[in-house]
Amino acid sequence: MTLMHLPRRGVLTAALAGIVASPALAQSWPDRPIRLVAPFPPGGLADVLARTVSEEMARSLGQPVIVENRTGAGGNVGAEFVTRAAPDGHTLMMSSTGILSANQFLYPSLPFDPESGFAPVSLVADMTKVLVVHPRTPARTLAEFRALAAAEPGRFNFGSAGNGTTGHLGLALFTSMANLRVTHVPYRGAAPSVQALLAGEVDGLVDNIPNVVTHIRSGAFRPLVVASKEPHVLLPDVPSSPEAGLPGYEMSPWFGVVGPAGMPPPVVERLHREIVAAIRQPGPQAMGERLGLRFVANTPSEFDQVIRAERARWGRIIREAGITLG
């Protein structure tokens, strides 16, 4: 007998049972170890964040939170695994901007649906990009660089951690907004691209601040703009995009926790509370300050809105730049 065919008293009883069951479900979860998938290699930011959050959550929940690296295809391998898992809150993923908002435009096909395959739980952190150039570059400001690049289209080479990475997308956003043409040189990872700039193989990078802040402070790299509305705490003297004359140039890749679509709302709500509590602990806060991360704990619905907005933004940029993978 379906709910709609129950007598009125039966409907009321069923509704009350649901109200009582929701908190009970949240309290009974988790009843076994939780698997938190990091879809990128060990040592990367997704992996570091996953391990930091998992340690705090395990202490609070009384169950192990095991980080499992399932890597490949720009995070798609791990994402597919999570979408195929039971939606009971025991399999989660530390996702990136790319997996949920960009990969569907970069790859000809995906083995999962980024729009319907996941249940957003909460953003965890984001990280601002900075545009840097080699000191041999004559430009000392963003305005000077734009003038040089406009006068000689294609003269400047910019590296990245690889095709379709956030550094590549950040470069594409910059050249689109500034109406410039530079040559993109993809490398196999962030470290090789940084080494290439140190060696003078390329003229510039758009990279995460922690990857280059030491070289900026030593004078090996010259920063021209932080890709955000405001100056960054690790680089207070580097102009923000409005200060540099390019308002709207904002590039802050984010990481957040998702699970398979269909997770019970009480479990999602409990997960959200646990993540908020985890990132407020002294250990994660100290790590965030050291790496220049901004911890963000928003609600599942707010996280969903962020994903949708980023999907529209990066879809447009990727199509305009003609970037494809696979």
N, C-alpha and C positions, 0 to 999 in steps of 0.2 A: 504494500500500500504506500503510495507516494504521499508527501506532506500535504499536497493540495486536496487530497481526498480524505484526510483525517477529520473526525468530528472536531468542533470548535475546542472542546476540552483537550483533545489530543494535540491540536496545534499549539495551544498554550503550554502544555506539558513539554512538547518537543522544543519550543522556543526557550523555555526556562532551562531545560537540560543543556541547550547550546551555550547559554550564558554562563552556566556553572562550569561546563566542560572547557571553555576557552582558557580561563586562568589555570585550571588543572593541567591542561595540555602544556601550557608554557612552563609550569612548575616541574612537570615530569620530564621535560626535555632539558638536557640530553640524557639519554639512558645508556649511552656507549660513547666511545671516543669519536671526536669530530675530525674530519679530514678537511684541511684548508689547502686548496690547490694554489700553488704559485706557478703561473703559466710561463714563467721565464727562468733562465738559469740561476743557480745559487750565486749569491753575492750581489745580484742586481737589486734595484730598489723595491720591486714587487716582493722579492724573496725576503729582504730585510724587514719590510713592513709586516709581511705575513708572520714572520717569526717573532717580531716584537709584540704584535697583537695577540698571537697565539699563547705566548707565555703568560700574559696578564689574564686572558680569558680562562685558561686552564686553572689558574689559581682560584678564580671566582666561581667557576662552574663545577669544579670537582671532578672533571673528566679531562683526559688528555686531549689537546688540540694539536694534531699532527700535521705539519707542513709537508706537502708532497709536491715536488717539482715535476710538472708534466709540460715539457717545452716543445716548441716547434711551430713553424708557420705563423710567426708573429703573434703567438699566444692562442692560435686557433685550436691546437691540439688539446691543450688543457681546457679550453672553453667547451669543446665538444664533449669531453669526458664529463664535465659538470652538468651539462644539459641532459645527459643520459642517466644521471644518478637519480635515486629516489628523492622526491621533494620533501624530505622529512627533517631538514635542518642539520643533518649529520655530514653533508658534503657541501662545501662552500668554495668560493674562489676569490682571491685578491686580484680583481680585474684592473685593467688599465684603460685609458681613454681610447686607445687604438682598437681593442677588442670589441668594445660596445658602441663606439661612435665612428670609427674610420675604416675598419677592415672590410666591411661590406662594400665599400666603394673602391678598395684597393685590389681585392681579389675577384676573379671572375665568378667564383662561387664559394660558398661556405658550407661546412657540414652541420651547421646549426643556424637558427634564426636569432640574430642579435636583438630583434625587436620584440619577440615573444617568448624566447627561450629561457629568460632569467627573471628572478625576483630580486629587485634592488633592495639592499638592506641599509647601507650607509656609505657615504664618502668617508675616506679615512684621512687622506692627505693630498695636497697638491704641491707642485714645485715649479718655480718660475724659470723661464729660459733667459739667456743673455746672448746678445750678438757681439762676438769678439772678432778682432782682426789681428794679423801679424804686425808687429811694430814697424816692419819695413813699409807698410801701407802708408802713403802720404797723409791720408785723412786722419784727423784727430777727433772729429765729431761726426755724428750721423749725417748732418747736413753736408759736410764736406765729402763724406763717402758717397752719398747719393749723387752729388754733382759729378764726381769722378766716374762713377759707374754709368751714369746717364750719358756722359760724353764718349765713353768707350764701351758699348754694350758687349758683354761676353768676356771682357778683359779679366774679371776677377773670378777665381775658383773658390767655391765653398764646399767644405767637406761635410759629411754627416755620418752617423752610425750605420747607415744603410738606407736603401730605397724604402720609402713608406714609413720610416721611423718618425718620431715626433720632431727630431731635429730637421729632417727633410721637409716635413710639413710646416714647421716654423719658418724655414727658409722660403718655402713657396708662398706662405702668407705675407712675409716681408716683401718679396719681390713683386707680388701682386699689388699690395697697398702702395708701395713706393714707385710702381711702374718701371721696374728695372729688369735687366736681363743679366744674370750671372750663370756660370757653369757649375752644375752640381757634380760633386765627386763622392760617390758612396764608398764607405769602408765597411769592414766586417766588425762592427761594434764601436762603442763610444771610445774606448781606450786607443784603438788604432787611429781614429780620426783626430783625437787630441794630439797624438804623437806626430801625425802628419802636419798639423799646424805648427807644432814646436819646431819641426824640421824645415818649415817653409815650403812644403809640398803644395799647400793650399794657402789661400789668402785669408780665409775666415771660417767661422763656425757659428751655428745657432745651437747652443747646448744648455743642459741643466747647469745651474750655477755651481753646485758642489763639484762638478767634473772639472771646472776650469778656474775656480776661485783662487787656488794656490798660484796658478800661473798668472792670473791677473795681478795679484799682490806682488809677485816677483818682477813684474814688468815684461814677462815673456809674451803676454797677450794684452791687447788694448781693447777694453770694453767700450762699445759705442751706445748701447741702449739696453735697458732691462725691459723685457716684454711684459710689462704690467702697468697699471694705472699709477702705482706709487713706487718709490724707491724700495729696494730690497734691503733687509736688515744686514745681510752679509756684504752688500755693496752700496752703502749709503751715499757714496759720492758719484755713482753712475746714474745718469739721468733715466727717468722713467720714460715710457713712450710719449706721453703728452709733453714732457719737458724737452724731449729730443725732437719734437716737431712731427711725430707720427702717432697722433692719438688713435686709440683703437687697436694698436698692435699689441695684442695680449696673447700670451702662449704659456699656459700653466698646466702641463699634463697632470692628470689626477689618477689616484688609485682608490678603489672602493671595494667593499665586500658585496658579493651577490651570491645567490643560490639558484637552484633549478626553479623554473616557473612552477607555481602550484604549491609552494610552501604554505603551511597554515599561518594565517595572520598572527595568531598569538605567538608562534615561534619566531616570526620575523620581528615582532615588537620586542620580544625578549632579547633576540640577537642584537637588535639595535641598541638596547640599553647596555648590553655587555660591551659592545664596541666603544660606545661613548665613555663608559667607565674605564676601559682599558687604555684609551689614548690620553686620558687625563692623569694617568699615573706618572710619578716622577721620572721613571726610566724612559718611557716614550717621549716625554716632554724634553728631556735632556738630549735625546737623540735628534729630535726635530730641530732644536736650536743649533746643534752642531752641524747638521746637514742643510740647514736653511729650508726645512720643510714647514709647511703650514698645515697643521692638523685641522680637519674639518669634519664635524659630526653632524650631518643633517638627517632629516627624517627619510624614510623610504620613499615617500611621495616626492619630496624635494630632490632626492637623488635621481629619481626617474625623470624629473623635469630637466635636470642638468644633462643627463644622458641624451634626451631628445633634442635639446638645444644644441649640444655639441655635435650630434649626428647631422643636423641640418647645416651647421657651419662648415664642418669638415667635408661633407659631401660636396658642397659647392666649391670649396677650395681645391679639392682633389680633381674634380671634373674640369675645372678651369685650367689647372696645371697639367692635366693629362697624365697623372701618375697612375701606373698600374703595376700589379705584382702577379706572380703565378703564371 
